[in-house]
Amino acid sequence: MKSLHTTSIRTLLVLFTFILLLSSCSKNEPDPLDQYVGTWTESMTNGQTGNGLKLTISKSGKTLTLTDFMPYGSATASVSGSGFQADNKSIATGVPQMFPDNSQAQVYLLNLAGSLSGGNLTLTYTVFSQSATMYYKADVTKVFTKK
């Protein structure tokens, strides 16, 4: 009789453990990428009033896609820690830069990163362009609010 009682307790323990495992797996925790998804409107650039530039962020799996803020194309980013980093460290914008000496070069966004704080999305990157004779480089900080 003692072994029947021990077997019953073991069976109950296994059953309760299995139920606990199932219940913990079925919780629908929010995806951290969801907080970035949506349409954002620029409110500030480098501390000055922004021009209302739009930014649309969508997700696919664990990747964010940023569109509309560049004239041509989009950028993908991966979330890490408290923000995201562009997957490509040098993003061609498709925009030509004409320099004072009439040389011309492609404009790139370097080290694009984003973070959320107080309901605002802050993008930081460096605008860079270099011809054979001249170059341009400027750090940019844009703040967006969700539309």
C-alpha positions, -999 to +999 in steps of 0.1 A: +000+000+000+029+023+007+042+020-029+007+028-043+006+060-022+041+070-034+033+063-070+001+085-068+021+114-054+047+111-081+020+110-108+004+141-093+037+159-092+045+151-128+010+162-138+012+195-119+047+202-133+034+195-169+004+219-163+027+246-150+050+243-180+021+245-204+006+276-186+040+294-186+045+287-224+011+300-233+015+335-219+012+362-247+040+385-238+042+416-260+069+416-287+095+444-279+095+453-316+058+463-315+067+495-298+085+507-329+059+497-355+038+524-370+040+558-387+061+585-370+063+622-378+095+642-373+092+669-347+128+680-343+161+678-362+194+687-343+174+707-317+154+727-343+118+723-353+115+695-379+099+697-413+073+669-407+092+641-424+074+608-422+090+575-410+072+542-413+084+512-393+072+476-399+085+443-386+091+409-401+102+383-376+130+400-355+138+426-381+125+462-384+122+479-418+124+517-419+108+534-449+097+568-461+125+588-444+149+583-473+140+594-508+149+561-524+148+528-506+146+516-470+168+503-442+165+472-420+175+472-384+179+448-355+168+455-320+195+453-293+192+465-257+173+497-255+172+505-292+180+493-327+209+495-351+208+494-389+219+461-403+240+480-429+264+505-413+266+525-446+233+531-463+232+546-498+204+571-500+202+574-538+207+612-535+236+628-553+256+656-535+269+684-558+300+701-543+311+737-549+339+725-573+312+708-595+323+673-583+295+649-574+291+620-551+265+597-535+251+606-500+253+579-473+238+574-439+264+560-415+257+542-382+219+546-382+205+539-347+172+545-329+159+545-294+126+552-276+121+575-247+090+592-234+070+582-264+095+598-288+117+579-313+151+594-317+172+585-348+209+593-349+232+589-379+260+606-398+254+620-433+285+614-454+294+621-490+329+621-506+339+630-542+375+627-556+382+663-544+358+671-515+337+656-487+308+664-464+301+649-430+275+659-404+260+642-374+222+642-374+197+637-346+160+635-355+131+631-330+098+616-341+064+613-325+040+585-333+011+595-355 
